[in-house]
Amino acid sequence: AAATLFAARTRPLRLCYAANVFRAQSPSRAQTRRESTQLGCECVGASGTAADAEVLAVCVEALERVGLAGRFRLTLNSVEFFNGVAERLALDAEERAALRQLVGVRDAAELEDWIAARGAGRAESARFARLVQLPGGRELIDEARGVFANRRSSAALDALAAIEPDDLS
């Protein structure tokens, strides 16, 4: 929509959506439903911590307005962290898709074996696999810094660390 219908509109564009999402892959133990409702909020044409905080603040407000104040937790990630890991492992497009799938289902044992089979050390593979299972706060960013350290992943972690909870209210 941003690239076609709203191509001539001044940026940033602020868009939201709610839709059913169907997954083509077979479900795993952690992913038993192939259909789910997905809600999204986009700020197209803006970048940086301020744009990230704006989208997160909208998310917080929406959850509070539907009566979930104090009963939710936001989990943040960065596709650039994933891209840095994939780059460090020199993964091709098919391998990236496989890694994305393993991360999505949070199967730590299979993920660890898969990464180790691509030449990563067993300890580094285990640390990465552990990351996908941990809920956590800012301390998890520090733990992630020691996994497949590279410039791209480090920049993504810096951007996540720069988002302050006070920016979300």
N, C-alpha and C positions, 0 to 999 in steps of 0.2 A: 504494500500500500504506500509506504514512504517513497519507494523508487518510482512508482507509476502514478497512482491517483493524486498523491500529494507532492510530486516531484518539484513543482514550481513554488511550493509554500516556503515561507521563511523558516529557517531552522533556529532553535531546536523545535522538533515536533514532539508533542506529548500525546501518546496513544495508549489505549488500554483495550483488553479483549477478555472474553470468557468463551471457551469452546470445549467440546469434547475432543479428546486426543485418543487416537487408536494406535497401538504399537503392533508392528508386524511380527516382531520376534516372539518366540515362545516364552511363556512366563517361567520364572525360576522360583526357588523357594521364597526369595525376598520380594518377588514381583508377581503376585498371583493374578492381578487384574490386567487385562489388555486394553481396557478403556478407562479413562479417568477424565475428570474435568480439570482444565488448566486455566488459570487466571494469569494475565500478564500486564505489565506496565512498562512502557518503553519511553525513553527520552532520546530520540534520534537526532543526531547532529550536535550533541554536546558530549563532552568527555571529562574525565577527571573526577576527583573526589566529590566535588559539589554536585555533579550530575548523578553520581551513584547515591549520594545521601538523599537527593530529592526523590528518586525512585523508591528508595527504602522507606522514606518518611510517608509516602503515599501508601505503601504496603501496610505500615504500622497503623496509619489512620483507618484504612479500610477494615483491618482486623478488629480494631477497637470499636468501630461503628457497628459491626455485626455482633457485638457482645462478647468478644474474646479477650478483652483487656486483661493483661496479667496471666493469660493462659496459652500463650504461644511463644515460640522461639524462632527467630529467623536464622537460617543457615546460609552463610555467604560462601561463595566460591568464585573462582575466576577462570574463564576459559583460557586465559593466557598462562596460568599455571600449568594447566593440562597441555597446552601447546608447547610450553617449554620442556615438559617431561617427554612429550612425543618427539620433539626435536633432538633432545639429548640422547634418546634411544634410537634415533634415525628411523622412525617408523614410516612406512608408506601409508597410503590412504586406507587400504584394507586393514592394516594393523591398527591404525588410529581408531577405526570403527570398532574393532574388536576390543581395544583398550577402553573406549568409551562405554561399551556394553558391560564389561567387567566392573568398571567403576560404578556404573548405574545400579547394578544388582548387589553391590557391596559384598561380593564373595571373596573374602580376603585370601583364603588358601589358594584358590584358583588364580587369583590375580598375582599373588606372589610367585607362583610357579611360572605363569605366563611371562612375567617381566624377566625373571631369572633366565628363562629359555632364550631371551633376546640379548643375552650378554651382560646384563646387569649383575652386580654382586648379590649374593643371597641376603646379606645384611641390609643393603639399600633397598632391595625388593621387598623385604619384610617391613621396613619402615614405611614405604609408600603404601603397601597393602593395609597397614595399621591405620594410616590417615583416613582412609575411606570409611572406616568403621567408628571413628571417634566423634562423639559430639564434643563440642568444646567452645571455648571463648578465645580470647587473644593468645592464650598460651599455645594453642594449636598452630598459630602462624609461626611461632618460633620453632616448633617441632618440624613444621613443613620446610623450613629453611635448610634443614640438614638433609633433605631428600632430593636427589638429582639436581643439585645446586647448579644453576646457570643464570645468565643475565636475564633472560626472558621470564623465567619463573620467579626470580628474586624481585623483579619490577612488579609483577602481579601481586606478590605478597606485600610489598611496600604499599601498593595502592589499597589493598584490603586493610592493612594496619592503620592507614591514614584516616579511615572512616571512624568517626567518633560517635558513640551512642547519643551524645547530646545533640548531634546534627540531625537526628531522626525525629525529634519532637517539635 
